Amino acid sequence: MTETTQGILLTYLFDNFEVGNRKENNQLKNASRKKMMAVINRDMVDIEELKLDIFADYQRAYDELSHLTDEAYEQEREEILGWEPTEEIIF
């Protein structure tokens, strides 16, 4: 999984990802691969309508998730949920 896709998933899996204030998104932290793809697809419609330059990144993330098995997605999701924020800016 690319860093871009991991970063996009991070924005869905956490409501807040700051040092000392890490909060998981209770509605999406256990979302299946198909549910996450549906959420990303819904947001892609808005991103495309607004002509935001992040559309290609979201399209790539969606495509990447579509090629993962459910098990591989769950492993990636659990890895991301195990991340801890640092003072460094990752993206």
Phi and psi restraints in degrees (range 20) as a CNS / XPLOR table:
assign (resid 1 and name C) (resid 2 and name N)
       (resid 2 and name CA) (resid 2 and name C) 1.0 -73.8 20.0 2
assign (resid 2 and name N) (resid 2 and name CA)
       (resid 2 and name C) (resid 3 and name N) 1.0 159.5 20.0 2
assign (resid 2 and name C) (resid 3 and name N)
       (resid 3 and name CA) (resid 3 and name C) 1.0 -60.9 20.0 2
assign (resid 3 and name N) (resid 3 and name CA)
       (resid 3 and name C) (resid 4 and name N) 1.0 -35.5 20.0 2
assign (resid 3 and name C) (resid 4 and name N)
       (resid 4 and name CA) (resid 4 and name C) 1.0 -62.2 20.0 2
assign (resid 4 and name N) (resid 4 and name CA)
       (resid 4 and name C) (resid 5 and name N) 1.0 -46.1 20.0 2
assign (resid 4 and name C) (resid 5 and name N)
       (resid 5 and name CA) (resid 5 and name C) 1.0 -64.8 20.0 2
assign (resid 5 and name N) (resid 5 and name CA)
       (resid 5 and name C) (resid 6 and name N) 1.0 -42.0 20.0 2
assign (resid 5 and name C) (resid 6 and name N)
       (resid 6 and name CA) (resid 6 and name C) 1.0 -60.3 20.0 2
assign (resid 6 and name N) (resid 6 and name CA)
       (resid 6 and name C) (resid 7 and name N) 1.0 -41.3 20.0 2
assign (resid 6 and name C) (resid 7 and name N)
       (resid 7 and name CA) (resid 7 and name C) 1.0 -64.5 20.0 2
assign (resid 7 and name N) (resid 7 and name CA)
       (resid 7 and name C) (resid 8 and name N) 1.0 -40.0 20.0 2
assign (resid 7 and name C) (resid 8 and name N)
       (resid 8 and name CA) (resid 8 and name C) 1.0 -66.3 20.0 2
assign (resid 8 and name N) (resid 8 and name CA)
       (resid 8 and name C) (resid 9 and name N) 1.0 -44.5 20.0 2
assign (resid 8 and name C) (resid 9 and name N)
       (resid 9 and name CA) (resid 9 and name C) 1.0 -60.4 20.0 2
assign (resid 9 and name N) (resid 9 and name CA)
       (resid 9 and name C) (resid 10 and name N) 1.0 -39.0 20.0 2
assign (resid 9 and name C) (resid 10 and name N)
       (resid 10 and name CA) (resid 10 and name C) 1.0 -57.2 20.0 2
assign (resid 10 and name N) (resid 10 and name CA)
       (resid 10 and name C) (resid 11 and name N) 1.0 -40.1 20.0 2
assign (resid 10 and name C) (resid 11 and name N)
       (resid 11 and name CA) (resid 11 and name C) 1.0 -66.7 20.0 2
assign (resid 11 and name N) (resid 11 and name CA)
       (resid 11 and name C) (resid 12 and name N) 1.0 -26.0 20.0 2
assign (resid 11 and name C) (resid 12 and name N)
       (resid 12 and name CA) (resid 12 and name C) 1.0 -87.5 20.0 2
assign (resid 12 and name N) (resid 12 and name CA)
       (resid 12 and name C) (resid 13 and name N) 1.0 -34.0 20.0 2
assign (resid 12 and name C) (resid 13 and name N)
       (resid 13 and name CA) (resid 13 and name C) 1.0 -79.3 20.0 2
assign (resid 13 and name N) (resid 13 and name CA)
       (resid 13 and name C) (resid 14 and name N) 1.0 -18.9 20.0 2
assign (resid 13 and name C) (resid 14 and name N)
       (resid 14 and name CA) (resid 14 and name C) 1.0 -126.5 20.0 2
assign (resid 14 and name N) (resid 14 and name CA)
       (resid 14 and name C) (resid 15 and name N) 1.0 138.4 20.0 2
assign (resid 14 and name C) (resid 15 and name N)
       (resid 15 and name CA) (resid 15 and name C) 1.0 -80.2 20.0 2
assign (resid 15 and name N) (resid 15 and name CA)
       (resid 15 and name C) (resid 16 and name N) 1.0 -31.2 20.0 2
assign (resid 15 and name C) (resid 16 and name N)
       (resid 16 and name CA) (resid 16 and name C) 1.0 -148.1 20.0 2
assign (resid 16 and name N) (resid 16 and name CA)
       (resid 16 and name C) (resid 17 and name N) 1.0 134.6 20.0 2
assign (resid 16 and name C) (resid 17 and name N)
       (resid 17 and name CA) (resid 17 and name C) 1.0 -136.2 20.0 2
assign (resid 17 and name N) (resid 17 and name CA)
       (resid 17 and name C) (resid 18 and name N) 1.0 67.1 20.0 2
assign (resid 17 and name C) (resid 18 and name N)
       (resid 18 and name CA) (resid 18 and name C) 1.0 -122.9 20.0 2
assign (resid 18 and name N) (resid 18 and name CA)
       (resid 18 and name C) (resid 19 and name N) 1.0 154.9 20.0 2
assign (resid 18 and name C) (resid 19 and name N)
       (resid 19 and name CA) (resid 19 and name C) 1.0 -57.3 20.0 2
assign (resid 19 and name N) (resid 19 and name CA)
       (resid 19 and name C) (resid 20 and name N) 1.0 127.1 20.0 2
assign (resid 19 and name C) (resid 20 and name N)
       (resid 20 and name CA) (resid 20 and name C) 1.0 80.6 20.0 2
assign (resid 20 and name N) (resid 20 and name CA)
       (resid 20 and name C) (resid 21 and name N) 1.0 -2.8 20.0 2
assign (resid 20 and name C) (resid 21 and name N)
       (resid 21 and name CA) (resid 21 and name C) 1.0 -147.3 20.0 2
assign (resid 21 and name N) (resid 21 and name CA)
       (resid 21 and name C) (resid 22 and name N) 1.0 59.6 20.0 2
assign (resid 21 and name C) (resid 22 and name N)
       (resid 22 and name CA) (resid 22 and name C) 1.0 -94.3 20.0 2
assign (resid 22 and name N) (resid 22 and name CA)
       (resid 22 and name C) (resid 23 and name N) 1.0 119.4 20.0 2
assign (resid 22 and name C) (resid 23 and name N)
       (resid 23 and name CA) (resid 23 and name C) 1.0 -134.6 20.0 2
assign (resid 23 and name N) (resid 23 and name CA)
       (resid 23 and name C) (resid 24 and name N) 1.0 119.5 20.0 2
assign (resid 23 and name C) (resid 24 and name N)
       (resid 24 and name CA) (resid 24 and name C) 1.0 -72.8 20.0 2
assign (resid 24 and name N) (resid 24 and name CA)
       (resid 24 and name C) (resid 25 and name N) 1.0 151.4 20.0 2
assign (resid 24 and name C) (resid 25 and name N)
       (resid 25 and name CA) (resid 25 and name C) 1.0 -83.3 20.0 2
assign (resid 25 and name N) (resid 25 and name CA)
       (resid 25 and name C) (resid 26 and name N) 1.0 109.3 20.0 2
assign (resid 25 and name C) (resid 26 and name N)
       (resid 26 and name CA) (resid 26 and name C) 1.0 -63.3 20.0 2
assign (resid 26 and name N) (resid 26 and name CA)
       (resid 26 and name C) (resid 27 and name N) 1.0 -27.1 20.0 2
assign (resid 26 and name C) (resid 27 and name N)
       (resid 27 and name CA) (resid 27 and name C) 1.0 -80.2 20.0 2
assign (resid 27 and name N) (resid 27 and name CA)
       (resid 27 and name C) (resid 28 and name N) 1.0 -27.4 20.0 2
assign (resid 27 and name C) (resid 28 and name N)
       (resid 28 and name CA) (resid 28 and name C) 1.0 -114.4 20.0 2
assign (resid 28 and name N) (resid 28 and name CA)
       (resid 28 and name C) (resid 29 and name N) 1.0 -9.5 20.0 2
assign (resid 28 and name C) (resid 29 and name N)
       (resid 29 and name CA) (resid 29 and name C) 1.0 -64.4 20.0 2
assign (resid 29 and name N) (resid 29 and name CA)
       (resid 29 and name C) (resid 30 and name N) 1.0 -22.6 20.0 2
assign (resid 29 and name C) (resid 30 and name N)
       (resid 30 and name CA) (resid 30 and name C) 1.0 -112.8 20.0 2
assign (resid 30 and name N) (resid 30 and name CA)
       (resid 30 and name C) (resid 31 and name N) 1.0 14.7 20.0 2
assign (resid 30 and name C) (resid 31 and name N)
       (resid 31 and name CA) (resid 31 and name C) 1.0 -64.4 20.0 2
assign (resid 31 and name N) (resid 31 and name CA)
       (resid 31 and name C) (resid 32 and name N) 1.0 140.0 20.0 2
assign (resid 31 and name C) (resid 32 and name N)
       (resid 32 and name CA) (resid 32 and name C) 1.0 -70.0 20.0 2
assign (resid 32 and name N) (resid 32 and name CA)
       (resid 32 and name C) (resid 33 and name N) 1.0 168.6 20.0 2
assign (resid 32 and name C) (resid 33 and name N)
       (resid 33 and name CA) (resid 33 and name C) 1.0 -59.3 20.0 2
assign (resid 33 and name N) (resid 33 and name CA)
       (resid 33 and name C) (resid 34 and name N) 1.0 -45.1 20.0 2
assign (resid 33 and name C) (resid 34 and name N)
       (resid 34 and name CA) (resid 34 and name C) 1.0 -64.9 20.0 2
assign (resid 34 and name N) (resid 34 and name CA)
       (resid 34 and name C) (resid 35 and name N) 1.0 -39.0 20.0 2
assign (resid 34 and name C) (resid 35 and name N)
       (resid 35 and name CA) (resid 35 and name C) 1.0 -64.3 20.0 2
assign (resid 35 and name N) (resid 35 and name CA)
       (resid 35 and name C) (resid 36 and name N) 1.0 -44.2 20.0 2
assign (resid 35 and name C) (resid 36 and name N)
       (resid 36 and name CA) (resid 36 and name C) 1.0 -64.1 20.0 2
assign (resid 36 and name N) (resid 36 and name CA)
       (resid 36 and name C) (resid 37 and name N) 1.0 -39.4 20.0 2
assign (resid 36 and name C) (resid 37 and name N)
       (resid 37 and name CA) (resid 37 and name C) 1.0 -62.9 20.0 2
assign (resid 37 and name N) (resid 37 and name CA)
       (resid 37 and name C) (resid 38 and name N) 1.0 -39.0 20.0 2
assign (resid 37 and name C) (resid 38 and name N)
       (resid 38 and name CA) (resid 38 and name C) 1.0 -64.8 20.0 2
assign (resid 38 and name N) (resid 38 and name CA)
       (resid 38 and name C) (resid 39 and name N) 1.0 -40.6 20.0 2
assign (resid 38 and name C) (resid 39 and name N)
       (resid 39 and name CA) (resid 39 and name C) 1.0 -64.8 20.0 2
assign (resid 39 and name N) (resid 39 and name CA)
       (resid 39 and name C) (resid 40 and name N) 1.0 -45.7 20.0 2
assign (resid 39 and name C) (resid 40 and name N)
       (resid 40 and name CA) (resid 40 and name C) 1.0 -63.6 20.0 2
assign (resid 40 and name N) (resid 40 and name CA)
       (resid 40 and name C) (resid 41 and name N) 1.0 -42.8 20.0 2
assign (resid 40 and name C) (resid 41 and name N)
       (resid 41 and name CA) (resid 41 and name C) 1.0 -61.1 20.0 2
assign (resid 41 and name N) (resid 41 and name CA)
       (resid 41 and name C) (resid 42 and name N) 1.0 -42.5 20.0 2
assign (resid 41 and name C) (resid 42 and name N)
       (resid 42 and name CA) (resid 42 and name C) 1.0 -60.3 20.0 2
assign (resid 42 and name N) (resid 42 and name CA)
       (resid 42 and name C) (resid 43 and name N) 1.0 -44.1 20.0 2
assign (resid 42 and name C) (resid 43 and name N)
       (resid 43 and name CA) (resid 43 and name C) 1.0 -68.5 20.0 2
assign (resid 43 and name N) (resid 43 and name CA)
       (resid 43 and name C) (resid 44 and name N) 1.0 -31.5 20.0 2
assign (resid 43 and name C) (resid 44 and name N)
       (resid 44 and name CA) (resid 44 and name C) 1.0 -62.4 20.0 2
assign (resid 44 and name N) (resid 44 and name CA)
       (resid 44 and name C) (resid 45 and name N) 1.0 -34.3 20.0 2
assign (resid 44 and name C) (resid 45 and name N)
       (resid 45 and name CA) (resid 45 and name C) 1.0 -60.7 20.0 2
assign (resid 45 and name N) (resid 45 and name CA)
       (resid 45 and name C) (resid 46 and name N) 1.0 -47.2 20.0 2
assign (resid 45 and name C) (resid 46 and name N)
       (resid 46 and name CA) (resid 46 and name C) 1.0 -65.1 20.0 2
assign (resid 46 and name N) (resid 46 and name CA)
       (resid 46 and name C) (resid 47 and name N) 1.0 -42.8 20.0 2
assign (resid 46 and name C) (resid 47 and name N)
       (resid 47 and name CA) (resid 47 and name C) 1.0 -61.5 20.0 2
assign (resid 47 and name N) (resid 47 and name CA)
       (resid 47 and name C) (resid 48 and name N) 1.0 -41.5 20.0 2
assign (resid 47 and name C) (resid 48 and name N)
       (resid 48 and name CA) (resid 48 and name C) 1.0 -67.2 20.0 2
assign (resid 48 and name N) (resid 48 and name CA)
       (resid 48 and name C) (resid 49 and name N) 1.0 -43.1 20.0 2
assign (resid 48 and name C) (resid 49 and name N)
       (resid 49 and name CA) (resid 49 and name C) 1.0 -61.7 20.0 2
assign (resid 49 and name N) (resid 49 and name CA)
       (resid 49 and name C) (resid 50 and name N) 1.0 -36.7 20.0 2
assign (resid 49 and name C) (resid 50 and name N)
       (resid 50 and name CA) (resid 50 and name C) 1.0 -83.3 20.0 2
assign (resid 50 and name N) (resid 50 and name CA)
       (resid 50 and name C) (resid 51 and name N) 1.0 -4.1 20.0 2
assign (resid 50 and name C) (resid 51 and name N)
       (resid 51 and name CA) (resid 51 and name C) 1.0 55.5 20.0 2
assign (resid 51 and name N) (resid 51 and name CA)
       (resid 51 and name C) (resid 52 and name N) 1.0 43.3 20.0 2
assign (resid 51 and name C) (resid 52 and name N)
       (resid 52 and name CA) (resid 52 and name C) 1.0 -79.4 20.0 2
assign (resid 52 and name N) (resid 52 and name CA)
       (resid 52 and name C) (resid 53 and name N) 1.0 146.7 20.0 2
assign (resid 52 and name C) (resid 53 and name N)
       (resid 53 and name CA) (resid 53 and name C) 1.0 -76.0 20.0 2
assign (resid 53 and name N) (resid 53 and name CA)
       (resid 53 and name C) (resid 54 and name N) 1.0 1.6 20.0 2
assign (resid 53 and name C) (resid 54 and name N)
       (resid 54 and name CA) (resid 54 and name C) 1.0 -93.0 20.0 2
assign (resid 54 and name N) (resid 54 and name CA)
       (resid 54 and name C) (resid 55 and name N) 1.0 1.5 20.0 2
assign (resid 54 and name C) (resid 55 and name N)
       (resid 55 and name CA) (resid 55 and name C) 1.0 -57.1 20.0 2
assign (resid 55 and name N) (resid 55 and name CA)
       (resid 55 and name C) (resid 56 and name N) 1.0 -44.4 20.0 2
assign (resid 55 and name C) (resid 56 and name N)
       (resid 56 and name CA) (resid 56 and name C) 1.0 -61.7 20.0 2
assign (resid 56 and name N) (resid 56 and name CA)
       (resid 56 and name C) (resid 57 and name N) 1.0 -37.3 20.0 2
assign (resid 56 and name C) (resid 57 and name N)
       (resid 57 and name CA) (resid 57 and name C) 1.0 -64.4 20.0 2
assign (resid 57 and name N) (resid 57 and name CA)
       (resid 57 and name C) (resid 58 and name N) 1.0 -43.6 20.0 2
assign (resid 57 and name C) (resid 58 and name N)
       (resid 58 and name CA) (resid 58 and name C) 1.0 -68.7 20.0 2
assign (resid 58 and name N) (resid 58 and name CA)
       (resid 58 and name C) (resid 59 and name N) 1.0 -37.4 20.0 2
assign (resid 58 and name C) (resid 59 and name N)
       (resid 59 and name CA) (resid 59 and name C) 1.0 -62.8 20.0 2
assign (resid 59 and name N) (resid 59 and name CA)
       (resid 59 and name C) (resid 60 and name N) 1.0 -43.0 20.0 2
assign (resid 59 and name C) (resid 60 and name N)
       (resid 60 and name CA) (resid 60 and name C) 1.0 -63.1 20.0 2
assign (resid 60 and name N) (resid 60 and name CA)
       (resid 60 and name C) (resid 61 and name N) 1.0 -43.3 20.0 2
assign (resid 60 and name C) (resid 61 and name N)
       (resid 61 and name CA) (resid 61 and name C) 1.0 -62.6 20.0 2
assign (resid 61 and name N) (resid 61 and name CA)
       (resid 61 and name C) (resid 62 and name N) 1.0 -43.8 20.0 2
assign (resid 61 and name C) (resid 62 and name N)
       (resid 62 and name CA) (resid 62 and name C) 1.0 -60.4 20.0 2
assign (resid 62 and name N) (resid 62 and name CA)
       (resid 62 and name C) (resid 63 and name N) 1.0 -47.0 20.0 2
assign (resid 62 and name C) (resid 63 and name N)
       (resid 63 and name CA) (resid 63 and name C) 1.0 -61.8 20.0 2
assign (resid 63 and name N) (resid 63 and name CA)
       (resid 63 and name C) (resid 64 and name N) 1.0 -41.7 20.0 2
assign (resid 63 and name C) (resid 64 and name N)
       (resid 64 and name CA) (resid 64 and name C) 1.0 -62.7 20.0 2
assign (resid 64 and name N) (resid 64 and name CA)
       (resid 64 and name C) (resid 65 and name N) 1.0 -44.4 20.0 2
assign (resid 64 and name C) (resid 65 and name N)
       (resid 65 and name CA) (resid 65 and name C) 1.0 -64.4 20.0 2
assign (resid 65 and name N) (resid 65 and name CA)
       (resid 65 and name C) (resid 66 and name N) 1.0 -34.1 20.0 2
assign (resid 65 and name C) (resid 66 and name N)
       (resid 66 and name CA) (resid 66 and name C) 1.0 -66.7 20.0 2
assign (resid 66 and name N) (resid 66 and name CA)
       (resid 66 and name C) (resid 67 and name N) 1.0 -22.6 20.0 2
assign (resid 66 and name C) (resid 67 and name N)
       (resid 67 and name CA) (resid 67 and name C) 1.0 -95.1 20.0 2
assign (resid 67 and name N) (resid 67 and name CA)
       (resid 67 and name C) (resid 68 and name N) 1.0 -6.4 20.0 2
assign (resid 67 and name C) (resid 68 and name N)
       (resid 68 and name CA) (resid 68 and name C) 1.0 -83.9 20.0 2
assign (resid 68 and name N) (resid 68 and name CA)
       (resid 68 and name C) (resid 69 and name N) 1.0 150.8 20.0 2
assign (resid 68 and name C) (resid 69 and name N)
       (resid 69 and name CA) (resid 69 and name C) 1.0 -76.8 20.0 2
assign (resid 69 and name N) (resid 69 and name CA)
       (resid 69 and name C) (resid 70 and name N) 1.0 162.7 20.0 2
assign (resid 69 and name C) (resid 70 and name N)
       (resid 70 and name CA) (resid 70 and name C) 1.0 -59.7 20.0 2
assign (resid 70 and name N) (resid 70 and name CA)
       (resid 70 and name C) (resid 71 and name N) 1.0 -38.9 20.0 2
assign (resid 70 and name C) (resid 71 and name N)
       (resid 71 and name CA) (resid 71 and name C) 1.0 -65.3 20.0 2
assign (resid 71 and name N) (resid 71 and name CA)
       (resid 71 and name C) (resid 72 and name N) 1.0 -43.4 20.0 2
assign (resid 71 and name C) (resid 72 and name N)
       (resid 72 and name CA) (resid 72 and name C) 1.0 -64.4 20.0 2
assign (resid 72 and name N) (resid 72 and name CA)
       (resid 72 and name C) (resid 73 and name N) 1.0 -40.2 20.0 2
assign (resid 72 and name C) (resid 73 and name N)
       (resid 73 and name CA) (resid 73 and name C) 1.0 -61.8 20.0 2
assign (resid 73 and name N) (resid 73 and name CA)
       (resid 73 and name C) (resid 74 and name N) 1.0 -45.7 20.0 2
assign (resid 73 and name C) (resid 74 and name N)
       (resid 74 and name CA) (resid 74 and name C) 1.0 -61.2 20.0 2
assign (resid 74 and name N) (resid 74 and name CA)
       (resid 74 and name C) (resid 75 and name N) 1.0 -37.9 20.0 2
assign (resid 74 and name C) (resid 75 and name N)
       (resid 75 and name CA) (resid 75 and name C) 1.0 -63.7 20.0 2
assign (resid 75 and name N) (resid 75 and name CA)
       (resid 75 and name C) (resid 76 and name N) 1.0 -45.9 20.0 2
assign (resid 75 and name C) (resid 76 and name N)
       (resid 76 and name CA) (resid 76 and name C) 1.0 -62.3 20.0 2
assign (resid 76 and name N) (resid 76 and name CA)
       (resid 76 and name C) (resid 77 and name N) 1.0 -44.8 20.0 2
assign (resid 76 and name C) (resid 77 and name N)
       (resid 77 and name CA) (resid 77 and name C) 1.0 -59.5 20.0 2
assign (resid 77 and name N) (resid 77 and name CA)
       (resid 77 and name C) (resid 78 and name N) 1.0 -45.9 20.0 2
assign (resid 77 and name C) (resid 78 and name N)
       (resid 78 and name CA) (resid 78 and name C) 1.0 -64.9 20.0 2
assign (resid 78 and name N) (resid 78 and name CA)
       (resid 78 and name C) (resid 79 and name N) 1.0 -36.9 20.0 2
assign (resid 78 and name C) (resid 79 and name N)
       (resid 79 and name CA) (resid 79 and name C) 1.0 -62.2 20.0 2
assign (resid 79 and name N) (resid 79 and name CA)
       (resid 79 and name C) (resid 80 and name N) 1.0 -47.2 20.0 2
assign (resid 79 and name C) (resid 80 and name N)
       (resid 80 and name CA) (resid 80 and name C) 1.0 -63.8 20.0 2
assign (resid 80 and name N) (resid 80 and name CA)
       (resid 80 and name C) (resid 81 and name N) 1.0 -41.3 20.0 2
assign (resid 80 and name C) (resid 81 and name N)
       (resid 81 and name CA) (resid 81 and name C) 1.0 -64.0 20.0 2
assign (resid 81 and name N) (resid 81 and name CA)
       (resid 81 and name C) (resid 82 and name N) 1.0 -20.7 20.0 2
assign (resid 81 and name C) (resid 82 and name N)
       (resid 82 and name CA) (resid 82 and name C) 1.0 -86.0 20.0 2
assign (resid 82 and name N) (resid 82 and name CA)
       (resid 82 and name C) (resid 83 and name N) 1.0 -7.6 20.0 2
assign (resid 82 and name C) (resid 83 and name N)
       (resid 83 and name CA) (resid 83 and name C) 1.0 -66.8 20.0 2
assign (resid 83 and name N) (resid 83 and name CA)
       (resid 83 and name C) (resid 84 and name N) 1.0 149.8 20.0 2
assign (resid 83 and name C) (resid 84 and name N)
       (resid 84 and name CA) (resid 84 and name C) 1.0 -119.1 20.0 2
assign (resid 84 and name N) (resid 84 and name CA)
       (resid 84 and name C) (resid 85 and name N) 1.0 136.2 20.0 2
assign (resid 84 and name C) (resid 85 and name N)
       (resid 85 and name CA) (resid 85 and name C) 1.0 -65.9 20.0 2
assign (resid 85 and name N) (resid 85 and name CA)
       (resid 85 and name C) (resid 86 and name N) 1.0 148.4 20.0 2
assign (resid 85 and name C) (resid 86 and name N)
       (resid 86 and name CA) (resid 86 and name C) 1.0 -123.5 20.0 2
assign (resid 86 and name N) (resid 86 and name CA)
       (resid 86 and name C) (resid 87 and name N) 1.0 174.7 20.0 2
assign (resid 86 and name C) (resid 87 and name N)
       (resid 87 and name CA) (resid 87 and name C) 1.0 -72.0 20.0 2
assign (resid 87 and name N) (resid 87 and name CA)
       (resid 87 and name C) (resid 88 and name N) 1.0 -20.8 20.0 2
assign (resid 87 and name C) (resid 88 and name N)
       (resid 88 and name CA) (resid 88 and name C) 1.0 -70.9 20.0 2
assign (resid 88 and name N) (resid 88 and name CA)
       (resid 88 and name C) (resid 89 and name N) 1.0 147.6 20.0 2
assign (resid 88 and name C) (resid 89 and name N)
       (resid 89 and name CA) (resid 89 and name C) 1.0 -88.8 20.0 2
assign (resid 89 and name N) (resid 89 and name CA)
       (resid 89 and name C) (resid 90 and name N) 1.0 120.0 20.0 2
assign (resid 89 and name C) (resid 90 and name N)
       (resid 90 and name CA) (resid 90 and name C) 1.0 -79.5 20.0 2
assign (resid 90 and name N) (resid 90 and name CA)
       (resid 90 and name C) (resid 91 and name N) 1.0 -39.9 20.0 2
